[in-house]
Amino acid sequence: MTDQALAVTPLDRTLAALSDVRRRRAIELLRDRPRRAGDLAAALDLTPSAMSRHLKILRGAGLVVESNPETDARVRVYELRPDPTDELVAWLEQARAGWTEQLTELKHHVERGR
């Protein structure tokens, strides 16, 4: 493969971000509502610096956005962005279609052999 064929895509960043269980748990918590970074850290039993590193990866993948409440610029609130998951769902549907097609062909091959 060429270096260009191995270029990191937005889908690669999404999958890499979701490869860690703590980041997936953060995503699950954010499904309910936006949350402060400190609340996420407490819920996941992480130090603030560890949570910050995970949130940086989620932001880099475009899965979450950060905002600051008007009352306190030091507080960071995170919420989900749905766009990156649209690409992931499309990729998974294509993969599923390929598997379905291959399994159907295998079934037909086995039935012809009987």
C-alpha positions in Angstrom: 0.0 0.0 0.0 1.1 3.5 -0.7 1.4 6.2 2.0 -1.5 8.0 0.5 -3.7 4.9 0.8 -2.8 4.8 4.5 -3.7 8.5 5.1 -5.7 9.0 8.3 -9.4 9.8 7.5 -12.1 11.3 9.7 -13.5 7.8 10.0 -10.1 6.6 11.3 -10.1 9.3 13.9 -13.6 8.4 15.0 -12.8 4.7 15.3 -9.5 5.5 17.2 -11.4 7.8 19.6 -14.0 5.1 20.3 -11.4 2.4 20.8 -11.0 3.3 24.4 -13.6 2.2 26.9 -13.5 5.4 29.0 -14.1 7.5 25.9 -17.1 5.3 24.9 -18.4 5.7 28.5 -18.0 9.5 28.2 -20.0 9.4 25.0 -22.7 7.4 26.7 -22.9 9.9 29.5 -23.1 12.8 27.0 -26.1 11.1 25.2 -28.3 12.1 28.1 -27.2 15.8 28.2 -24.2 18.1 28.0 -21.8 17.8 31.0 -19.0 19.6 32.6 -15.5 18.1 32.3 -15.3 17.7 36.1 -18.6 15.8 36.2 -17.4 13.4 33.5 -14.2 12.8 35.3 -16.0 12.1 38.6 -18.5 9.7 36.9 -15.7 7.8 35.2 -13.4 7.8 38.2 -10.7 9.7 36.3 -8.4 12.5 37.4 -9.1 15.8 35.7 -5.9 15.6 33.7 -6.8 12.1 32.4 -10.3 13.3 31.5 -8.8 16.3 29.7 -6.6 14.0 27.6 -9.7 11.8 26.7 -11.8 14.9 25.8 -9.0 16.2 23.6 -9.1 13.0 21.6 -12.9 13.1 21.4 -12.7 16.8 20.2 -10.0 15.9 17.7 -12.3 13.3 16.2 -15.1 15.8 16.1 -17.3 13.7 18.4 -17.8 16.4 21.0 -17.7 20.2 21.2 -16.6 22.3 24.1 -18.3 25.5 25.3 -18.0 27.7 28.4 -20.9 28.9 30.4 -21.3 32.7 30.5 -21.1 32.6 34.3 -17.6 31.0 34.5 -15.1 30.9 31.6 -13.0 28.3 33.5 -15.7 25.7 33.3 -15.9 23.6 30.2 -19.1 21.9 29.1 -19.1 19.1 26.5 -21.8 17.9 24.2 -22.1 15.4 21.4 -21.8 16.2 17.7 -23.7 13.7 15.6 -21.9 14.3 12.2 -19.0 11.9 12.7 -21.2 9.0 13.7 -23.2 9.4 10.5 -20.0 8.4 8.6 -19.4 5.6 11.0 -22.9 4.2 10.5 -22.6 4.4 6.7 -19.3 2.5 6.9 -20.9 -0.2 9.1 -23.9 -0.5 6.8 -21.5 -1.1 3.9 -19.5 -3.7 5.9 -22.8 -5.4 6.9 -24.0 -5.5 3.3 -20.7 -7.1 2.2 -21.0 -9.8 4.9 -24.6 -10.5 4.0 -23.7 -10.9 0.4 -20.8 -13.2 1.2 -23.0 -15.3 3.5 -25.7 -15.5 0.9 -23.2 -16.7 -1.7 -21.9 -19.3 0.8 -25.4 -20.5 1.5 -26.1 -20.9 -2.2 -22.8 -22.8 -2.7 -23.5 -25.2 0.1 -27.1 -25.8 -1.2 -25.8 -26.5 -4.7 -23.3 -29.0 -3.3 -26.1 -31.2 -1.8 
